[in-house]
Amino acid sequence: MTRELNIRKNILIILERCEPYALPERQLKIELDGSIRPPSALAEFDEAMTFLNTRKHIATVPDSLDEENVKWTITESGMSLLRQ
């Protein structure tokens, strides 16, 4: 598995573990860096998030208290991708 695929898969696994809650983006990056070595560069993380979001495997959840706090959750599509 390439590093790019490993990062994407780990993002999905982390978000699946948090279900039914959404995870703040900053915390997601911290969790990801704890699960892969070497830790992901910000560009790698952003690329993986864009890929997963574009394909509707993850989605943002609005924060009712802080509009700038981006939270993420896994979608049904993302869960089924993990099962393949």
C-alpha positions, 0 to 999 in steps of 0.5 A, a space after each residue: 500500500 502506498 503512503 498516500 493510500 495509507 493516509 487516506 485509509 487511516 483517516 477513514 479508520 479514525 473517523 469510523 472509530 469516532 462515530 457517531 461524533 464528528 472530529 475536529 480537523 486539528 484533532 484528526 491530524 493529531 490522531 493520524 500522525 499518531 498512527 503513521 510513521 513518519 507523521 504526515 506533512 500538512 500537504 499530504 493531509 490536505 491532499 488526502 482530505 480533499 480526495 476523500 471529501 470530493 468523493 463523498 467518503 467524508 463530510 464536514 459537520 457545522 459547529 454550532 458554537 464556533 464557525 471556524 472549527 471544522 469538524 469531519 465525519 465519515 459517510 456511508 460511502 466511506 464506511 463501505 469503502 473500508 469494508 472492501 
